Protein backbone atom coordinates (compact mmCIF):
# COMPACT_ATOMS: atom_id res chain seq x y z
CA UNK A 1 0.00 0.00 0.00
CA UNK A 2 1.36 3.42 -0.97
CA UNK A 3 1.41 6.22 1.56
CA UNK A 4 -0.26 9.42 0.40
CA UNK A 5 2.20 12.29 0.02
CA UNK A 6 0.50 15.03 2.11
CA UNK A 7 2.68 17.96 0.91
CA UNK A 8 1.87 17.04 -2.71
CA UNK A 9 -1.79 16.67 -1.80
CA UNK A 10 -1.73 20.14 -0.23
CA UNK A 11 -0.24 21.61 -3.41
CA UNK A 12 -2.79 19.81 -5.58
CA UNK A 13 -5.71 21.08 -3.50
CA UNK A 14 -4.45 24.67 -3.66
CA UNK A 15 -3.85 24.49 -7.41
CA UNK A 16 -7.25 22.91 -8.11
CA UNK A 17 -9.05 25.58 -6.07
CA UNK A 18 -7.19 28.50 -7.56
CA UNK A 19 -9.37 29.28 -10.60
CA UNK A 20 -12.75 27.86 -9.70
CA UNK A 21 -14.82 26.20 -6.99
CA UNK A 22 -13.84 22.55 -6.59
CA UNK A 23 -15.87 19.85 -4.89
CA UNK A 24 -14.28 18.12 -1.91
CA UNK A 25 -15.28 14.85 -3.62
CA UNK A 26 -12.89 15.76 -6.47
CA UNK A 27 -9.96 15.45 -4.07
CA UNK A 28 -10.90 11.79 -3.55
CA UNK A 29 -11.33 11.27 -7.30
CA UNK A 30 -7.79 12.62 -7.87
CA UNK A 31 -6.43 10.37 -5.14
CA UNK A 32 -8.21 7.41 -6.76
CA UNK A 33 -6.15 8.05 -9.89
CA UNK A 34 -2.84 8.63 -8.10
CA UNK A 35 -3.24 5.95 -5.41
CA UNK A 36 -5.55 3.22 -6.76
CA UNK A 37 -4.33 0.68 -4.19
CA UNK A 38 -5.03 2.87 -1.15
CA UNK A 39 -8.31 2.28 0.70
CA UNK A 40 -10.98 4.97 0.41
CA UNK A 41 -10.92 5.52 4.18
CA UNK A 42 -7.21 6.38 4.07
CA UNK A 43 -7.84 8.80 1.19
CA UNK A 44 -10.64 10.54 3.08
CA UNK A 45 -8.49 10.75 6.22
CA UNK A 46 -5.59 12.30 4.28
CA UNK A 47 -7.88 14.71 2.39
CA UNK A 48 -9.65 15.78 5.58
CA UNK A 49 -6.33 16.37 7.37
CA UNK A 50 -5.00 18.61 4.60
CA UNK A 51 -8.31 20.46 4.10
CA UNK A 52 -8.58 21.19 7.83
CA UNK A 53 -4.98 22.50 7.87
CA UNK A 54 -5.72 24.73 4.86
CA UNK A 55 -8.89 26.04 6.52
CA UNK A 56 -7.00 26.83 9.74
CA UNK A 57 -4.32 28.60 7.69
CA UNK A 58 -7.08 30.49 5.80
CA UNK A 59 -5.72 29.30 2.46
CA UNK A 60 -9.07 27.92 1.33
CA UNK A 61 -12.70 28.73 2.05
CA UNK A 62 -15.67 26.34 2.01
CA UNK A 63 -18.96 26.73 0.16
CA UNK A 64 -22.15 24.73 -0.15
CA UNK A 65 -23.78 24.10 -3.49
CA UNK A 66 -26.48 21.89 -4.93
CA UNK A 67 -25.20 19.70 -7.75
CA UNK A 68 -25.28 21.51 -11.13
CA UNK A 69 -26.12 24.86 -9.54
CA UNK A 70 -23.97 27.94 -10.04
CA UNK A 71 -24.89 29.36 -6.64
CA UNK A 72 -22.10 28.86 -4.08
CA UNK A 73 -22.98 29.81 -0.51
CA UNK A 74 -20.05 30.53 1.83
CA UNK A 75 -19.87 28.36 4.94
CA UNK A 76 -19.56 30.59 8.02
CA UNK A 77 -15.95 30.67 9.23
CA UNK A 78 -16.88 29.33 12.64
CA UNK A 79 -18.51 26.24 11.05
CA UNK A 80 -15.97 25.35 8.36
CA UNK A 81 -14.15 22.73 10.44
CA UNK A 82 -17.46 21.17 11.47
CA UNK A 83 -18.60 20.91 7.85
CA UNK A 84 -15.24 19.51 6.62
CA UNK A 85 -15.20 16.95 9.46
CA UNK A 86 -18.66 15.57 8.65
CA UNK A 87 -18.78 11.94 7.52
CA UNK A 88 -20.34 12.86 4.15
CA UNK A 89 -18.06 15.86 3.38
CA UNK A 90 -16.00 13.95 0.78
CA UNK A 91 -18.79 11.76 -0.62
CA UNK A 92 -19.62 11.73 -4.32
CA UNK A 93 -22.10 14.45 -5.29
CA UNK A 94 -25.82 13.82 -5.22
CA UNK A 95 -28.85 16.08 -5.66
CA UNK A 96 -28.34 17.12 -2.04
CA UNK A 97 -26.10 19.96 -0.97
CA UNK A 98 -22.37 19.19 -1.17
CA UNK A 99 -19.18 20.96 -0.13
CA UNK A 100 -16.89 22.90 -2.41
CA UNK A 101 -13.76 24.92 -1.76
CA UNK A 102 -11.79 27.70 -3.39
CA UNK A 103 -8.34 29.07 -2.74
CA UNK A 104 -8.35 32.36 -0.83
CA UNK A 105 -6.39 35.28 -2.28
CA UNK A 106 -4.35 36.46 0.69
CA UNK A 107 -2.04 39.08 -0.76
CA UNK A 108 -4.16 41.37 -2.88
CA UNK A 109 -2.23 44.38 -4.02
CA UNK A 110 -3.10 47.04 -6.52
CA UNK A 111 -0.68 47.58 -9.38
CA UNK A 112 -1.11 50.72 -11.43
N, C-alpha and C positions, 0 to 999 in steps of 0.2 A: 504494500500500500504506500502510495506517495504522500508525503507531507505537503500540505498547502503552504506555499510561500506567501506569508502575510504581507511583507513589504511590497511584493509585486501585486498582490491583491489590492492593497491600498492605492497604489498608482493606477491600476486599472479602473477602480471605482471612481477616482477623481477625474480621470480622462473621460470616462463614459458619461459622467454627469456634467461635463464642462459646457456642452453646447445645447443640451436639451434635457428635459425631465427623463429619468430612467427608472424603470420599475425595479424594486428590490429583487423581484423574481428573476430579473435578467442577470443578476450577479450569479445566481445558482446556475442558470443556463450556461453562462461563460465557464464556470467551474466544471460543469458537466463535460464540456469540450476539452478543457485543459487537464482535468483529472478524472477520467472516466472510471477508474478503479477505486476511487474514494467514495465511501458511503455518503448518502445524502445528508445524514445527520451531522457528519463531520464538516461538510460543505456549509451547512446552515450555521453551525457553531462558529466557523472561521469568518463567514460573511457577517454575522451578527457582531462578533468581536471588533472587526474593523469598522463597521458602520457606527457602532457605539463610540469608538475612539474618535472617528471623524466628526460625529455630532458634538462630542464634548469639546473638541478643538475648534468647533464652529467652521469646519471646512465644507460641510454639506448641510442642507436643510431638507426636511421631510415634507411631503405633500400627500394628500389623499386625492383619489381620482376614481371615477367609475370607468371601467374598461371601455375604450373607444370614445371617451369624452375628451374634449380639449380644455376642460375646466379643472385646474389644479388648485386645491385649497390648502394653504399652509397649515401644518400641524403646529399648535402652540408650542413655543420653546420648552415650556415646563412639562410637556407631555411627550416630547420626541423620544426619549429613552423608553418610556412605557410602550409606545407604539412599536418601536423597533424591536423590543424584547418579546412582543406577543408571539405566540406559537405560530400563527398564520401569516406573520409579516413577510416571509420569503416564499409563500406558496404561489403556485401558478395563478395567473389572473382568472377571475370569473366575472360574472355580471355584478358581483358585489364590489364594494369599495376596496381598492388595494393601495399599497404604499409605493410612492415614487420619491426620488431624491434628485437634487441638483446641486452642483458645486456652487459654493458661495464666493462671490468676488469680494476679497478682503482688502485689497489695496487699490481702491479706485482713485485715480488721479486725473486731473484735467490737463490735457496737453493742447496748447494753442499755438 
